[in-house]
């Protein structure tokens, strides 16, 4: 993982969704969720400059999930995410994801939830 991320830094390769998602998920699994929040914040800044509503909505939702798992209050961040999603032409999927987050489900997939894998 570290070698792959170094390639992005060394060659100044633009980062889209996948590298940010991979880095944040890796850091969280390594017990560094606070650093993962920093990565998500950097991702948000980068995509605000890029201007894609889809990238922004994805980033907000992933960041909200992470903050929710950390027990951080989400009200302000939810409002911001909703304002971005409201600008989309077809916001349905992200609206659904926000509703799950509001209901306390902070995982994209059920198998990610603690205790759901047979080895746990």
Secondary structure, 3 states (H helix, E strand, C coil): CHHHHHHHHHCCCCCCHHHHHHHHHHHHHCCCHHHHHHHHHHHHHHHHHHCCHHHHHHHHHHHHHHHHHCCCCCHHHHHHHHHHHHCCCCCHHHHHHHHHHHCCCCCCCHHHCCCCCCCC
